[in-house]
Amino acid sequence: MESGQLIFDQVLFDEQMKKSGLLNCISDPIFPLRTQFCFIHLTIQEFLAARHVTETLAPTEIKKIISDHVKKSFEVTDDCEIIVKCHEVSIMKCLKEADDEEITKEV
C-alpha cells in the first residue's frame, strides 16, 4: 500500500491464496508465461494491509502512521478544496475504525 503497488508477481502468493478467490490472474502481454495477480477489489488489499499493520506494529507506531497520514492529507493547495473535504471524511472514518480515543484527540 505504501508503494502504491496494485499488480504483483506470482511468487508473492502461495497456492492457497491464488485459489482463494481474492485475486484476479493477469497475463503479462510482454512475457505471456509470467502470470501476475491483483486483488479483485482494492478494499481487500487495504484490509489485509491494515490487518498486517495492527498485528505487527506497536500502538505508538500505529498512532504515528495515522498522524502522519492526517498531516499529509492536508498538504494541498487552495485549488484542491474539494479533495480536502474528501480527505476529511476518510480521516473521520479511519479514526472511527481505529476506535482509540487518544489517537482521535491527538489528531
All heavy atoms as an XYZ file, in Angstrom:
859
protein
N       0.830     -1.184      0.000
C       0.000      0.000      0.000
C       0.874      1.248      0.000
O       0.544      2.218     -0.653
C      -0.933      0.008      1.210
C      -2.013     -1.073      1.189
S      -3.099     -1.114     -0.259
C      -3.904      0.443     -0.155
N       1.983      1.211      0.726
C       2.864      2.378      0.767
C       3.420      2.715     -0.605
O       3.513      3.878     -0.969
C       4.038      2.131      1.718
C       3.687      2.273      3.170
C       4.886      2.022      4.068
O       5.747      1.201      3.711
O       4.940      2.651      5.119
N       3.772      1.711     -1.364
C       4.368      1.951     -2.679
C       3.329      2.117     -3.781
O       3.668      2.435     -4.911
C       5.316      0.808     -3.041
O       4.572     -0.385     -3.255
N       2.067      1.881     -3.445
C       1.009      2.009     -4.449
C       0.957      0.849     -5.419
O       0.343      0.940     -6.473
N       1.579     -0.248     -5.064
C       1.630     -1.407     -5.955
C       0.268     -2.097     -6.005
O      -0.300     -2.447     -4.983
C       2.693     -2.391     -5.469
C       2.880     -3.562     -6.397
C       4.030     -4.455     -5.953
O       4.700     -4.194     -4.961
N       4.249     -5.515     -6.695
N      -0.239     -2.271     -7.212
C      -1.535     -2.907     -7.396
C      -1.443     -4.241     -8.116
O      -2.376     -5.026     -8.094
C      -2.472     -1.972     -8.176
C      -2.747     -0.620     -7.515
C      -3.623      0.228     -8.429
C      -3.388     -0.789     -6.159
N      -0.310     -4.502     -8.775
C      -0.103     -5.758     -9.507
C       1.133     -6.435     -8.935
O       2.154     -5.803     -8.707
C       0.064     -5.500    -11.019
C      -1.223     -4.878    -11.566
C       0.389     -6.787    -11.760
C      -1.163     -4.477    -13.012
N       1.010     -7.746     -8.693
C       2.054     -8.494     -8.008
C       2.476     -9.705     -8.821
O       1.672    -10.306     -9.523
C       1.539     -8.979     -6.644
C       0.986     -7.861     -5.801
C      -0.354     -7.540     -5.854
C       1.822     -7.135     -4.981
C      -0.869     -6.508     -5.085
C       1.327     -6.094     -4.210
C      -0.022     -5.787     -4.260
N       3.753    -10.088     -8.679
C       4.249    -11.310     -9.309
C       3.701    -12.511     -8.554
O       3.387    -12.439     -7.369
C       5.780    -11.343     -9.289
C       6.375    -10.318    -10.235
O       5.728     -9.995    -11.245
O       7.490     -9.844     -9.957
N       3.647    -13.640     -9.238
C       3.078    -14.846     -8.640
C       3.892    -15.379     -7.466
O       3.359    -16.096     -6.617
C       2.894    -15.922     -9.697
C       4.163    -16.363    -10.392
C       3.863    -17.338    -11.503
O       2.741    -17.792    -11.662
N       4.867    -17.668    -12.283
N       5.153    -15.013     -7.352
C       5.978    -15.528     -6.256
C       5.543    -14.984     -4.897
O       5.881    -15.550     -3.859
C       7.480    -15.224     -6.479
C       8.006    -15.961     -7.701
C       7.724    -13.733     -6.586
N       4.782    -13.906     -4.872
C       4.345    -13.320     -3.608
C       3.158    -14.036     -2.979
O       2.826    -13.801     -1.829
C       3.982    -11.843     -3.815
C       5.140    -10.929     -4.191
C       4.642     -9.521     -4.470
C       6.188    -10.908     -3.088
N       2.509    -14.915     -3.751
C       1.320    -15.602     -3.257
C       1.519    -17.106     -3.292
O       2.009    -17.648     -4.269
C       0.098    -15.244     -4.110
C      -0.226    -13.779     -4.101
C       0.033    -12.985     -5.202
C      -0.807    -13.194     -2.987
C      -0.269    -11.638     -5.195
C      -1.118    -11.853     -2.965
C      -0.849    -11.068     -4.068
N       1.071    -17.769     -2.224
C       1.124    -19.225     -2.231
C      -0.108    -19.763     -2.968
O      -1.010    -19.011     -3.336
C       1.231    -19.788     -0.817
C       0.038    -19.431      0.073
O      -1.016    -19.005     -0.447
O       0.160    -19.588      1.290
N      -0.140    -21.059     -3.189
C      -1.229    -21.672     -3.963
C      -2.594    -21.469     -3.290
O      -3.595    -21.253     -3.966
C      -0.968    -23.167     -4.190
C       0.106    -23.445     -5.218
C      -0.170    -22.804     -6.575
O      -1.307    -22.924     -7.081
O       0.753    -22.177     -7.127
N      -2.623    -21.531     -1.982
C      -3.891    -21.344     -1.263
C      -4.448    -19.942     -1.508
O      -5.640    -19.772     -1.748
C      -3.688    -21.581      0.235
C      -4.976    -21.534      1.021
C      -4.752    -21.848      2.492
O      -3.634    -22.030      2.948
N      -5.834    -21.900      3.239
N      -3.578    -18.947     -1.476
C      -4.021    -17.575     -1.734
C      -4.479    -17.415     -3.188
O      -5.475    -16.760     -3.462
C      -2.886    -16.599     -1.410
C      -3.280    -15.153     -1.511
S      -4.476    -14.728     -0.239
C      -4.727    -13.010     -0.616
N      -3.772    -18.054     -4.116
C      -4.139    -17.965     -5.529
C      -5.516    -18.573     -5.789
O      -6.252    -18.113     -6.647
C      -3.090    -18.665     -6.399
C      -1.764    -17.938     -6.446
C      -0.730    -18.749     -7.215
C       0.652    -18.152     -7.090
N       1.685    -18.987     -7.715
N      -5.877    -19.593     -5.007
C      -7.165    -20.266     -5.196
C      -8.271    -19.681     -4.313
O      -9.397    -20.157     -4.348
C      -7.017    -21.756     -4.877
C      -6.122    -22.477     -5.859
C      -5.950    -23.924     -5.454
C      -4.998    -24.639     -6.403
N      -4.785    -26.037     -6.025
N      -7.955    -18.660     -3.534
C      -8.896    -18.121     -2.546
C     -10.074    -17.364     -3.153
O     -11.080    -17.157     -2.496
C      -8.154    -17.186     -1.594
O      -7.758    -15.995     -2.284
N      -9.946    -16.918     -4.382
C     -10.998    -16.104     -4.982
C     -10.820    -14.618     -4.707
O     -11.647    -13.803     -5.111
N      -9.746    -14.245     -4.018
C      -9.494    -12.841     -3.699
C      -8.633    -12.137     -4.737
O      -8.458    -10.925     -4.686
C      -8.794    -12.727     -2.335
C      -9.567    -13.265     -1.136
C      -8.715    -13.181      0.117
C     -10.878    -12.518     -0.959
N      -8.109    -12.912     -5.695
C      -7.178    -12.355     -6.677
C      -7.675    -12.546     -8.098
O      -8.342    -13.527     -8.407
C      -5.812    -13.044     -6.549
C      -5.130    -12.988     -5.191
C      -3.924    -13.907     -5.175
C      -4.731    -11.574     -4.855
N      -7.328    -11.612     -8.945
C      -7.511    -11.763    -10.383
C      -6.175    -12.157    -10.976
O      -5.132    -11.626    -10.592
C      -7.953    -10.441    -11.031
C      -9.417    -10.189    -10.885
O     -10.222    -11.098    -10.851
N      -9.782     -8.932    -10.789
N      -6.192    -13.086    -11.907
C      -4.995    -13.526    -12.600
C      -4.862    -12.693    -13.877
O      -5.811    -12.589    -14.651
C      -5.112    -15.011    -12.929
S      -3.706    -15.686    -13.780
N      -3.681    -12.117    -14.078
C      -3.460    -11.240    -15.226
C      -2.297    -11.794    -16.040
O      -1.219    -12.043    -15.498
C      -3.107     -9.815    -14.770
C      -4.181     -9.261    -13.842
C      -2.879     -8.896    -15.945
C      -3.779     -7.996    -13.135
N      -2.492    -11.952    -17.323
C      -1.399    -12.370    -18.198
C      -0.563    -11.152    -18.547
O      -1.089    -10.084    -18.845
C      -1.933    -12.997    -19.473
O      -2.617    -14.184    -19.176
N       0.732    -11.319    -18.528
C       1.656    -10.247    -18.885
C       1.778    -10.223    -20.403
O       2.212    -11.193    -21.010
C       3.016    -10.509    -18.232
C       3.972     -9.356    -18.386
O       3.903     -8.649    -19.404
O       4.791     -9.153    -17.472
N       1.381     -9.120    -21.059
C       1.419     -9.084    -22.528
C       2.832     -9.186    -23.096
O       3.027     -9.663    -24.202
C       0.780     -7.745    -22.872
C       0.839     -6.934    -21.631
C       0.897     -7.883    -20.481
N       3.822     -8.770    -22.324
C       5.204     -8.812    -22.811
C       5.807    -10.201    -22.588
O       6.502    -10.733    -23.442
C       6.053     -7.733    -22.110
C       5.485     -6.352    -22.457
C       7.515     -7.830    -22.519
C       6.048     -5.217    -21.661
N       5.516    -10.798    -21.450
C       6.020    -12.133    -21.106
C       4.824    -13.032    -20.810
O       4.420    -13.184    -19.664
C       6.959    -12.076    -19.897
C       8.135    -11.173    -20.078
C       8.163     -9.912    -19.493
C       9.214    -11.577    -20.841
C       9.256     -9.073    -19.657
C      10.311    -10.752    -21.014
C      10.329     -9.489    -20.428
N       4.205    -13.636    -21.827
C       2.970    -14.400    -21.647
C       3.065    -15.565    -20.657
O       2.062    -15.967    -20.086
C       2.650    -14.929    -23.043
C       3.541    -14.215    -23.976
C       4.650    -13.617    -23.198
N       4.240    -16.100    -20.423
C       4.376    -17.217    -19.496
C       4.443    -16.746    -18.048
O       4.351    -17.540    -17.120
C       5.618    -18.047    -19.832
C       5.577    -18.721    -21.212
C       6.880    -19.460    -21.469
C       4.395    -19.666    -21.309
N       4.625    -15.451    -17.850
C       4.697    -14.900    -16.492
C       3.317    -14.396    -16.079
O       2.742    -13.530    -16.724
C       5.705    -13.754    -16.444
C       5.964    -13.268    -15.038
C       7.047    -12.247    -15.012
N       6.427    -10.938    -15.248
C       7.083     -9.803    -15.266
N       8.390     -9.803    -15.121
N       6.463     -8.667    -15.458
N       2.782    -14.951    -15.025
C       1.466    -14.567    -14.535
C       1.608    -13.544    -13.430
O       2.493    -13.638    -12.593
C       0.715    -15.801    -13.995
O       0.668    -16.786    -15.026
C      -0.685    -15.446    -13.579
N       0.708    -12.573    -13.441
C       0.669    -11.575    -12.390
C      -0.711    -11.597    -11.745
O      -1.667    -12.119    -12.316
C       0.965    -10.194    -12.966
C       2.381    -10.068    -13.510
C       2.632     -8.712    -14.118
O       1.807     -8.198    -14.864
N       3.772     -8.125    -13.787
N      -0.799    -11.021    -10.560
C      -2.050    -11.011     -9.827
C      -2.360     -9.623     -9.303
O      -1.456     -8.818     -9.062
C      -1.983    -11.978     -8.633
C      -1.864    -13.412     -9.030
C      -0.630    -14.001     -9.215
C      -3.000    -14.176     -9.235
C      -0.513    -15.326     -9.589
C      -2.904    -15.509     -9.611
C      -1.664    -16.080     -9.778
N      -3.643     -9.362     -9.133
C      -4.097     -8.176     -8.422
C      -5.313     -8.593     -7.600
O      -5.946     -9.606     -7.876
C      -4.447     -7.043     -9.378
S      -5.881     -7.347    -10.414
N      -5.600     -7.841     -6.559
C      -6.771     -8.159     -5.746
C      -8.038     -7.814     -6.521
O      -8.050     -6.879     -7.324
C      -6.723     -7.386     -4.430
C      -5.699     -7.934     -3.481
C      -4.408     -7.452     -3.474
C      -6.027     -8.954     -2.611
C      -3.456     -7.972     -2.612
C      -5.085     -9.490     -1.747
C      -3.796     -8.990     -1.752
N      -9.115     -8.581     -6.297
C     -10.354     -8.345     -7.041
C     -10.949     -6.982     -6.706
O     -11.686     -6.422     -7.499
C     -11.406     -9.463     -6.800
C     -11.742     -9.589     -5.319
C     -10.943    -10.772     -7.383
C     -12.911    -10.515     -5.033
N     -10.583     -6.447     -5.550
C     -11.036     -5.108     -5.184
C      -9.991     -4.505     -4.255
O      -9.434     -5.188     -3.397
C     -12.401     -5.177     -4.485
C     -13.110     -3.869     -4.468
N     -12.779     -2.864     -3.601
C     -14.122     -3.403     -5.227
C     -13.560     -1.825     -3.820
N     -14.383     -2.126     -4.804
N      -9.724     -3.223     -4.425
C      -8.716     -2.556     -3.625
C      -9.045     -2.618     -2.133
O      -8.155     -2.646     -1.282
C      -8.571     -1.101     -4.075
C      -7.440     -0.305     -3.462
C      -6.094     -0.978     -3.681
C      -7.416      1.106     -4.026
N     -10.321     -2.687     -1.787
C     -10.725     -2.771     -0.389
C     -10.108     -3.990      0.293
O      -9.714     -3.926      1.461
C     -12.261     -2.829     -0.274
O     -12.805     -1.712     -0.941
C     -12.720     -2.851      1.154
N      -9.997     -5.089     -0.419
C      -9.403     -6.307      0.154
C      -7.928     -6.067      0.434
O      -7.419     -6.416      1.506
C      -9.613     -7.512     -0.787
C     -11.105     -7.823     -0.880
C      -8.820     -8.721     -0.307
C     -11.467     -8.805     -1.950
N      -7.231     -5.460     -0.508
C      -5.814     -5.160     -0.315
C      -5.640     -4.201      0.869
O      -4.758     -4.386      1.704
C      -5.222     -4.547     -1.581
C      -3.731     -4.308     -1.492
C      -3.144     -3.831     -2.802
O      -3.781     -3.905     -3.846
N      -1.936     -3.339     -2.754
N      -6.503     -3.193      0.967
C      -6.431     -2.239      2.075
C      -6.684     -2.937      3.414
O      -6.009     -2.665      4.407
C      -7.441     -1.115      1.876
C      -7.090     -0.202      0.720
C      -8.208      0.763      0.372
O      -9.365      0.554      0.801
O      -7.924      1.736     -0.343
N      -7.674     -3.839      3.438
C      -7.977     -4.570      4.671
C      -6.785     -5.418      5.112
O      -6.403     -5.405      6.289
C      -9.212     -5.463      4.485
C      -9.400     -6.429      5.618
C      -9.936     -6.003      6.833
C      -9.016     -7.762      5.496
C     -10.084     -6.887      7.897
C      -9.168     -8.651      6.544
C      -9.700     -8.211      7.749
N      -6.196     -6.156      4.178
C      -5.067     -7.014      4.532
C      -3.868     -6.188      4.980
O      -3.149     -6.575      5.911
C      -4.710     -7.922      3.361
C      -5.772     -8.972      3.010
C      -5.396     -9.716      1.734
C      -5.994     -9.941      4.158
N      -3.656     -5.034      4.358
C      -2.564     -4.152      4.779
C      -2.824     -3.624      6.191
O      -1.924     -3.613      7.038
C      -2.414     -3.002      3.792
N      -4.063     -3.205      6.461
C      -4.412     -2.697      7.793
C      -4.275     -3.794      8.844
O      -3.780     -3.552      9.955
C      -5.832     -2.138      7.778
N      -4.696     -4.987      8.489
C      -4.567     -6.115      9.426
C      -3.104     -6.376      9.756
O      -2.741     -6.596     10.913
C      -5.218     -7.363      8.820
C      -5.156     -8.550      9.733
C      -5.876     -9.728      9.161
N      -5.670    -10.873     10.030
C      -5.850    -12.111      9.663
N      -6.281    -12.376      8.448
N      -5.638    -13.094     10.492
N      -2.269     -6.344      8.726
C      -0.836     -6.556      8.932
C      -0.264     -5.481      9.866
O       0.503     -5.789     10.785
C      -0.097     -6.545      7.596
C       1.381     -6.601      7.733
N       2.052     -7.757      8.064
C       2.324     -5.636      7.604
C       3.349     -7.507      8.128
N       3.538     -6.222      7.862
N      -0.651     -4.236      9.638
C      -0.158     -3.137     10.472
C      -0.567     -3.332     11.928
O       0.253     -3.215     12.837
C      -0.673     -1.774      9.940
C      -0.470     -0.660     10.955
C       0.026     -1.430      8.631
N      -1.832     -3.659     12.159
C      -2.303     -3.804     13.540
C      -1.720     -5.025     14.238
O      -1.605     -5.038     15.458
C      -3.844     -3.866     13.614
O      -4.316     -4.976     12.838
C      -4.461     -2.581     13.125
N      -1.337     -6.036     13.475
C      -0.770     -7.248     14.075
C       0.741     -7.164     14.287
O       1.292     -7.932     15.068
C      -1.093     -8.469     13.216
C      -2.557     -8.855     13.240
C      -2.875    -10.040     12.341
O      -2.018    -10.447     11.528
O      -4.000    -10.562     12.465
N       1.412     -6.246     13.587
C       2.873     -6.233     13.652
C       3.462     -4.971     14.282
O       4.634     -4.982     14.648
C       3.493     -6.399     12.248
O       3.050     -5.333     11.409
C       3.119     -7.739     11.648
N       2.683     -3.911     14.396
C       3.218     -2.661     14.943
C       2.661     -2.376     16.330
O       1.539     -2.771     16.665
C       2.894     -1.487     14.015
C       3.468     -1.551     12.602
C       3.062     -0.327     11.809
C       4.982     -1.681     12.618
N       3.438     -1.656     17.110
C       3.018     -1.237     18.441
C       2.007     -0.095     18.305
O       2.008      0.626     17.295
C       4.225     -0.769     19.240
N       1.155      0.098     19.307
C       0.169      1.190     19.252
C       0.789      2.563     18.987
O       0.210      3.372     18.267
C      -0.494      1.138     20.631
C      -0.375     -0.297     21.030
C       0.955     -0.738     20.490
N       1.979      2.826     19.519
C       2.613      4.121     19.269
C       3.006      4.278     17.798
O       2.913      5.373     17.243
C       3.861      4.303     20.154
O       4.736      3.180     19.954
C       3.494      4.417     21.613
N       3.420      3.182     17.172
C       3.762      3.233     15.743
C       2.507      3.454     14.901
O       2.538      4.190     13.917
C       4.463      1.943     15.320
C       5.829      1.749     15.959
C       6.408      0.384     15.672
O       5.777     -0.628     16.033
O       7.510      0.326     15.086
N       1.418      2.805     15.275
C       0.153      2.981     14.558
C      -0.326      4.419     14.695
O      -0.776      5.038     13.721
C      -0.915      1.989     15.066
C      -0.473      0.551     14.748
C      -2.282      2.293     14.457
C      -1.321     -0.520     15.389
N      -0.209      4.967     15.896
C      -0.595      6.353     16.139
C       0.202      7.300     15.230
O      -0.342      8.235     14.652
C      -0.350      6.716     17.601
C      -0.855      8.090     17.990
C      -0.497      8.451     19.421
C      -1.225      7.616     20.418
N      -1.016      8.057     21.814
N       1.501      7.034     15.073
C       2.345      7.870     14.218
C       1.917      7.763     12.754
O       1.858      8.771     12.049
C       3.812      7.481     14.369
C       4.740      8.370     13.559
C       6.175      8.019     13.766
C       7.156      8.854     12.994
N       6.730      9.589     11.851
N       1.601      6.564     12.305
C       1.153      6.380     10.919
C      -0.112      7.199     10.664
O      -0.217      7.902      9.654
C       0.896      4.889     10.606
C       2.216      4.129     10.545
C       0.125      4.723      9.303
C       2.053      2.624     10.452
N      -1.064      7.123     11.577
C      -2.323      7.862     11.404
C      -2.057      9.360     11.424
O      -2.547     10.105     10.563
C      -3.353      7.455     12.478
C      -3.777      6.000     12.263
C      -4.572      8.379     12.441
C      -4.635      5.423     13.375
N      -1.267      9.833     12.380
C      -0.961     11.263     12.479
C      -0.241     11.759     11.234
O      -0.555     12.832     10.708
C      -0.110     11.544     13.716
O      -0.822     11.253     14.881
N       0.733     10.994     10.760
C       1.456     11.381      9.538
C       0.528     11.446      8.343
O       0.637     12.337      7.498
C       2.603     10.408      9.256
C       3.739     10.526     10.259
O       3.746     11.492     11.055
O       4.618      9.635     10.260
N      -0.406     10.486      8.268
C      -1.355     10.473      7.159
C      -2.257     11.710      7.197
O      -2.535     12.313      6.167
C      -2.208      9.204      7.192
C      -3.230      9.151      6.111
N      -2.905      8.941      4.792
C      -4.574      9.315      6.145
C      -4.003      8.972      4.063
N      -5.027      9.192      4.862
N      -2.686     12.080      8.391
C      -3.539     13.264      8.532
C      -2.780     14.506      8.085
O      -3.294     15.323      7.312
C      -4.036     13.417      9.990
C      -4.706     14.769     10.197
C      -4.997     12.292     10.334
N      -1.541     14.652      8.548
C      -0.728     15.815      8.156
C      -0.531     15.860      6.651
O      -0.646     16.901      6.023
C       0.621     15.775      8.876
C       0.522     16.039     10.355
C       1.857     15.828     11.026
C       1.707     15.868     12.538
N       2.912     15.458     13.237
N      -0.234     14.711      6.054
C      -0.002     14.630      4.610
C      -1.278     14.960      3.832
O      -1.235     15.582      2.787
C       0.500     13.236      4.241
C       0.864     13.079      2.792
C       1.386     11.683      2.514
C       1.694     11.506      1.059
N       2.119     10.162      0.733
N      -2.426     14.555      4.361
C      -3.694     14.785      3.685
C      -4.015     16.263      3.538
O      -4.718     16.661      2.626
C      -4.838     14.102      4.440
O      -4.672     12.714      4.402
N      -3.510     17.070      4.452
C      -3.824     18.494      4.408
C      -2.740     19.314      3.740
O      -2.803     20.535      3.733
C      -4.117     19.005      5.820
C      -5.451     18.531      6.322
C      -5.524     17.498      7.230
C      -6.622     19.086      5.839
C      -6.754     17.033      7.676
C      -7.853     18.628      6.280
C      -7.921     17.604      7.198
N      -1.747     18.678      3.152
C      -0.710     19.377      2.401
C      -1.154     19.522      0.951
O      -0.668     18.874      0.044
C       0.604     18.613      2.469
C       1.216     18.581      3.849
C       2.449     17.698      3.916
O       2.806     17.078      2.887
O       3.042     17.617      4.991
N      -2.137     20.404      0.749
C      -2.661     20.634     -0.590
C      -2.734     22.132     -0.854
O      -2.682     22.941      0.064
C      -4.078     20.021     -0.767
C      -4.024     18.523     -0.676
C      -5.032     20.578      0.266
N      -2.876     22.490     -2.100
C      -3.002     23.896     -2.457
C      -4.453     24.341     -2.335
O      -5.358     23.524     -2.200
C      -2.522     24.120     -3.906
O      -3.333     23.332     -4.774
C      -1.061     23.722     -4.062
N      -4.655     25.651     -2.420
C      -6.004     26.199     -2.262
C      -6.980     25.707     -3.330
O      -8.174     25.653     -3.091
C      -5.951     27.729     -2.302
C      -5.237     28.296     -1.080
O      -5.225     27.609     -0.048
O      -4.705     29.410     -1.173
N      -6.488     25.351     -4.498
C      -7.384     24.929     -5.569
C      -7.851     23.482     -5.417
O      -8.538     22.952     -6.275
C      -6.730     25.130     -6.939
C      -5.438     24.356     -7.107
O      -4.802     24.040     -6.092
O      -5.077     24.081     -8.261
N      -7.518     22.831     -4.316
C      -7.909     21.439     -4.088
C      -8.894     21.307     -2.928
O      -8.894     20.312     -2.211
C      -6.682     20.585     -3.816
S      -5.554     20.484     -5.201
N      -9.746     22.312     -2.715
C     -10.650     22.324     -1.568
C     -11.567     21.099     -1.533
O     -11.799     20.517     -0.484
C     -11.494     23.594     -1.585
C     -12.337     23.752     -0.344
C     -13.093     25.068     -0.325
O     -12.598     26.045     -0.896
O     -14.181     25.077      0.248
N     -12.094     20.677     -2.666
C     -12.986     19.504     -2.715
C     -12.231     18.261     -2.266
O     -12.756     17.430     -1.526
C     -13.570     19.309     -4.138
C     -14.512     20.454     -4.460
C     -14.304     17.985     -4.255
C     -14.964     20.484     -5.883
N     -10.970     18.133     -2.683
C     -10.155     16.984     -2.298
C      -9.949     16.978     -0.786
O     -10.026     15.947     -0.142
C      -8.800     16.998     -3.045
C      -9.033     16.790     -4.541
C      -7.858     15.928     -2.491
C      -7.818     17.012     -5.392
N      -9.702     18.139     -0.196
C      -9.505     18.231      1.248
C     -10.743     17.729      1.973
O     -10.655     16.979      2.934
C      -9.166     19.676      1.674
C      -9.203     19.811      3.187
C      -7.802     20.070      1.143
N     -11.923     18.107      1.507
C     -13.152     17.655      2.146
C     -13.270     16.132      2.076
O     -13.701     15.497      3.035
C     -14.369     18.335      1.514
C     -14.454     19.803      1.862
C     -15.626     20.469      1.212
C     -15.626     21.952      1.559
N     -16.660     22.679      0.876
N     -12.886     15.537      0.957
C     -12.906     14.072      0.836
C     -11.927     13.445      1.822
O     -12.229     12.430      2.445
C     -12.563     13.645     -0.585
S     -13.824     14.057     -1.793
N     -10.744     14.051      1.959
C      -9.769     13.545      2.923
C     -10.309     13.638      4.338
O     -10.078     12.750      5.157
C      -8.446     14.316      2.829
C      -7.592     13.893      1.690
N      -7.027     12.641      1.603
C      -7.194     14.551      0.580
C      -6.323     12.547      0.493
N      -6.407     13.687     -0.153
N     -11.017     14.712      4.645
C     -11.585     14.862      5.991
C     -12.543     13.721      6.299
O     -12.522     13.165      7.399
C     -12.301     16.210      6.116
C     -11.344     17.391      6.120
C     -12.057     18.730      6.023
O     -13.284     18.758      5.792
O     -11.384     19.749      6.187
N     -13.364     13.349      5.343
C     -14.302     12.239      5.542
C     -13.529     10.934      5.733
O     -13.841     10.142      6.627
C     -15.291     12.131      4.354
C     -16.120     10.864      4.464
C     -16.186     13.354      4.305
N     -12.513     10.704      4.924
C     -11.702      9.491      5.057
C     -11.011      9.437      6.411
O     -10.928      8.377      7.037
C     -10.642      9.433      3.951
O     -11.256      9.318      2.702
N     -10.522     10.574      6.859
C      -9.842     10.625      8.153
C     -10.814     10.308      9.281
O     -10.503      9.537     10.190
C      -9.173     12.003      8.353
C      -7.982     12.121      7.397
C      -8.725     12.193      9.800
C      -7.458     13.515      7.239
N     -12.011     10.886      9.224
C     -13.006     10.604     10.259
C     -13.363      9.120     10.277
O     -13.493      8.508     11.333
C     -14.259     11.458     10.046
C     -14.027     12.926     10.391
S     -15.528     13.903     10.340
C     -15.833     13.987      8.590
N     -13.483      8.520      9.095
C     -13.787      7.091      9.004
C     -12.646      6.266      9.608
O     -12.879      5.328     10.370
C     -14.006      6.714      7.541
C     -14.387      5.269      7.326
C     -14.681      5.023      5.861
C     -15.129      3.605      5.634
N     -14.065      2.718      5.223
N     -11.418      6.640      9.281
C     -10.251      5.927      9.805
C     -10.201      6.025     11.328
O      -9.948      5.036     12.016
C      -8.986      6.519      9.193
S      -7.468      5.750      9.756
N     -10.460      7.214     11.867
C     -10.441      7.397     13.314
C     -11.536      6.580     13.991
O     -11.337      6.015     15.061
C     -10.575      8.875     13.661
C      -9.377      9.741     13.287
C      -9.704     11.211     13.506
C      -8.141      9.330     14.058
N     -12.698      6.516     13.367
C     -13.802      5.714     13.921
C     -13.409      4.236     13.960
O     -13.638      3.542     14.946
C     -15.057      5.926     13.066
C     -16.204      5.003     13.386
C     -16.844      5.344     14.709
C     -18.086      4.488     14.897
N     -18.290      4.099     16.254
N     -12.789      3.747     12.875
C     -12.387      2.348     12.809
C     -11.259      2.039     13.792
O     -11.192      0.937     14.332
C     -11.970      1.980     11.387
C     -13.144      1.942     10.433
C     -12.741      1.686      8.992
O     -11.529      1.547      8.712
O     -13.635      1.627      8.141
N     -10.380      3.027     14.038
C      -9.286      2.818     14.982
C      -9.822      2.666     16.400
O      -9.247      1.953     17.223
C      -8.297      3.971     14.921
N     -10.929      3.325     16.681
C     -11.598      3.227     17.986
C     -10.615      3.438     19.141
O     -10.569      2.671     20.090
C     -12.310      1.876     18.126
C     -13.317      1.876     19.274
O     -13.820      2.960     19.622
O     -13.574      0.795     19.832
N      -9.800      4.502     19.005
C      -8.811      4.825     20.028
C      -8.945      6.300     20.369
O      -8.602      7.175     19.573
C      -7.410      4.514     19.515
C      -6.343      4.666     20.577
O      -6.372      5.660     21.335
O      -5.467      3.781     20.641
N      -9.457      6.574     21.558
C      -9.742      7.951     21.959
C      -8.488      8.828     21.976
O      -8.534      9.998     21.613
C     -10.399      7.952     23.333
C     -10.985      9.299     23.717
C     -11.775      9.237     24.998
O     -12.433      8.201     25.256
O     -11.739     10.221     25.751
N      -7.357      8.269     22.387
C      -6.109      9.040     22.426
C      -5.688      9.514     21.037
O      -5.301     10.665     20.858
C      -4.988      8.199     23.039
C      -5.113      8.029     24.539
C      -3.928      7.251     25.092
O      -2.785      7.472     24.618
O      -4.148      6.414     25.973
N      -5.753      8.614     20.064
C      -5.372      8.986     18.693
C      -6.342     10.055     18.180
O      -5.911     11.044     17.579
C      -5.394      7.757     17.760
C      -4.275      6.792     18.149
C      -5.225      8.183     16.305
C      -4.306      5.481     17.386
N      -7.626      9.888     18.442
C      -8.621     10.851     17.973
C      -8.347     12.223     18.565
O      -8.386     13.229     17.845
C     -10.040     10.371     18.347
O     -10.230      9.062     17.805
C     -11.092     11.303     17.797
N      -8.055     12.305     19.852
C      -7.762     13.600     20.494
C      -6.526     14.222     19.889
O      -6.486     15.430     19.650
C      -7.597     13.416     21.989
C      -8.888     13.203     22.732
C      -8.638     13.003     24.220
C      -9.940     12.745     24.952
N      -9.711     12.478     26.388
N      -5.497     13.423     19.644
C      -4.244     13.941     19.098
C      -4.447     14.513     17.695
O      -3.942     15.573     17.364
C      -3.183     12.846     19.059
C      -1.833     13.342     18.553
C      -0.784     12.248     18.574
O      -0.716     11.525     19.582
O      -0.052     12.129     17.589
N      -5.211     13.785     16.885
C      -5.467     14.228     15.510
C      -6.336     15.465     15.521
O      -6.130     16.412     14.822
C      -6.098     13.099     14.682
C      -6.550     13.601     13.326
C      -5.101     11.964     14.514
